[in-house]
Amino acid sequence: MKSGYGRYLSGYNFQLIFNDGAIEFYEDGFVIAVKYGAAVVNADDGNGNTISYTILVDRQ
């Protein structure tokens, strides 16, 4: 993602696993890219599976 962009992630029961300050994370699954770095968010897909999102924020 580019810094300043936001998006909703699919899934339920979101868990922030790692964030070096790259994103702002909200419990409803919305993330905003804040600065260069990385983050990992896990979520349930509703069928017993775990979705793992790796978010990389680009430099501008």
C-alpha positions as CSV (number, residue, x, y, z in Angstrom):
1,M,0.0,0.0,0.0
2,K,1.0,3.6,-0.4
3,S,1.2,5.8,2.6
4,G,-2.2,7.6,3.2
5,Y,-4.3,4.8,1.6
6,G,-6.8,2.8,3.5
7,R,-8.9,-0.3,2.9
8,Y,-11.1,-2.9,4.6
9,L,-9.8,-6.4,5.1
10,S,-12.2,-9.4,4.7
11,G,-12.9,-11.6,7.7
12,Y,-13.9,-11.6,11.3
13,N,-12.2,-11.5,14.7
14,F,-9.2,-9.5,13.6
15,Q,-5.9,-9.8,15.5
16,L,-2.9,-7.5,15.0
17,I,0.1,-9.8,15.1
18,F,2.9,-7.4,14.2
19,N,3.1,-3.7,13.4
20,D,6.2,-1.5,13.3
21,G,4.1,1.6,13.1
22,A,3.3,1.1,9.4
23,I,-0.5,1.0,9.7
24,E,-3.3,2.3,11.9
25,F,-5.5,-0.7,12.6
26,Y,-9.2,-0.7,13.6
27,E,-11.2,-3.6,15.1
28,D,-13.6,-3.6,12.2
29,G,-10.8,-4.6,9.8
30,F,-10.0,-1.1,8.4
31,V,-6.3,-0.3,8.0
32,I,-4.6,2.9,7.0
33,A,-1.1,2.9,5.7
34,V,0.8,5.5,7.8
35,K,4.5,5.1,7.0
36,Y,7.1,2.9,5.4
37,G,7.2,-0.6,7.1
38,A,5.3,-3.8,7.5
39,A,2.4,-5.3,9.5
40,V,0.6,-8.7,9.8
41,V,-3.1,-9.1,10.6
42,N,-4.9,-12.4,11.1
43,A,-8.6,-12.9,10.7
44,D,-11.2,-15.7,10.7
45,D,-12.9,-16.3,7.4
46,G,-16.2,-17.6,8.9
47,N,-15.5,-21.2,7.8
48,G,-12.9,-22.2,10.4
49,N,-9.9,-20.9,8.3
50,T,-7.4,-18.2,9.2
51,I,-6.6,-15.4,6.8
52,S,-3.1,-13.9,7.2
53,Y,-2.6,-10.4,5.7
54,T,0.9,-9.2,5.3
55,I,0.8,-5.4,4.6
56,L,3.8,-3.6,3.2
57,V,3.8,0.1,3.0
58,D,5.9,1.7,0.3
59,R,8.1,4.8,0.6
60,Q,6.9,7.8,-1.4
